[in-house]
Amino acid sequence: MIIKYLSFLVGLIWSYSLIKTQSIFSKKAGLIFKLFISKVSWLTLIVAIYFGYKNFSVEYILAGIIFSIILVHLGFKFLGKYLKSKFSEKQLTTTKTFFEYSLIAWVLYYIFN
């Protein structure tokens, strides 16, 4: 029972963190992220909730969803503060731009191959 619930929580946290990651990217990379990754993450979140529905009570499902959302938001908040304290704004912008163009190149590579 504990392993099932932990796998339910991991599924919720994983899918919601990918959904939340979409808000970090610029519009052009965010569009590609939304089309290819975020849609799958929403499906994964729905499947995780359905898994919870089949195996646990409504209270456990709601507690897991609330816990996952709070954990992901806190993780993003603390990670953002940590990165801003360690790196300059220019370094963060350069790194973000690199990852955005890498994401676009990666998706285009898999579309055309």
PEVEN-V895333 format. One line per field, one symbol per residue. phi: phi as a letter, one per 20 degrees, with the letter a starting at -180 (. if undefined). A space follows every 50 residues. Layout:
phi->???
This chain:
phi->.ffffffffffffffffffffgfffffffffffffddfffffffffffff gfffdcfffffffffffffffffffffffffffffecffffffffffgff ffffffffgffed
